[in-house]
Amino acid sequence: MTAHTHALRLLPWTTPEGKPCFLSSDTDEGVLSRLADDVEAAQTSAGAGVLGCAKAVLADPQVDARELRFALARVTEVLGDVLRVAESRGARLSVPYEEEEGDEGDDPRLPAEAFG
């Protein structure tokens, strides 16, 4: 039995077609891994900022529909980013997959989109 030392990392951006991007690496110290960490940190920080603004909009009894739609659009954007960050980080916390000797199968923890 050999330990699977790395899995695909879900990156915090998508392709131009909106498909998820993955990184296969044996280390978290590579250039793309560090870039992904920086982007995740920026997305999480942006989420906190948008949350504060959305709370202020909701607290304003004079807010109009245009302002509400704008706030909701920004919340939707950052929520998608933060959920992707959570999925990526959660996947990296899981127990390493171990292949049986002679097992030709794929890592069952990988999403189907990783292969399409």
N, C-alpha and C positions, 0 to 999 in steps of 0.2 A: 504494500500500500504506500502510495506517495502522497504527500500533502500538496494541495494546490496552493501555491505561494501567492498568487494574485488573481484577482477577478477584474472584470470590467468595471470601471468607475463611471457612473453617470455624471457627465459634465454639466455645469450650470448654464449651458447655452444649447441652442438647437441648430440644425441645418437651415439653410434658406427656405427649405420646404416645410420646416416646422418639426422635423423628426429629431429624436434625441441623439445626442453625441456621447460616445463612450471612449474611455482611455484604458488601454491594457498596459500595465506597467508593474514591474517588480518592486518599485519604490514610490514613496510619497515625496521624494526630494527632487524629482525631475522638473524641468521648466514648465511643462504643461500642468503638472500637479500643483505647482506653486501658483501659477496663473489662475487655475480653477479655484484654489483656496482664496485668493484675493478677490475674485469675482463673487464667490459665495459670501464673503465678508461684506462686500459692497452691497449685494442684494439684500442681505439680512439687515444691514444698517438702513438702507432705503425703505425696507418694510417697516421698521420702527418709526421712521420719519413720517411715512404716509399714514400710519396708524394714528399718530398724534394729530395730523391735519384732519383726518376723517372724524376723529372725536370732536374736534373744534367745529367742523361743519355741522355735525349732528346736534351739537349743543346750541347752535345758533337758531333761534326761533324764526328769524327773518330769512333764512336760506331759501334760495329759489331752486326750481327743478334743474336748471342748467348746472348750478354748483353741485347739487347732489349727484347728478349723472357723472360729472367730471370726477368727483371724489370716489364714486363707486368704480369708475373705470380704472383709476390709479390703484385702488385697493385690489381689484381683480388682477391687475398686472403683477403687483408685488406678491400677492398670495400665491400665484402660480410659481413665481421664482422661489419663494421660501419653501413651498411644498416640494419642489424639485431638489432643493438643498437638503431638506429633511430626508427625502428618499435616498439620496446619494450617501449621506452620512450614516443613515440607518443601515444601509446595505454593507457599509464598510465595518460596522460593528459586529456583524454576524460571525458565527463560528466558521472557520475555513472549511471548504468542501474537500473531502478526501476521496480520491478516485480509487476504486478497486483495481487490483492488478489486471491488466487486459481490458479494462472498461474503456470503451470508445465513446461513451455518452458525453453529452454537454453538461456543464454545471447547471443543475436545476434551479439555482438561485437567480439566474440571468433572465431578464424579461425577454419575451418573444421578439420584441422590436430589435433586440441586439443582433438578430440574425437576418433581418429582412431589410 
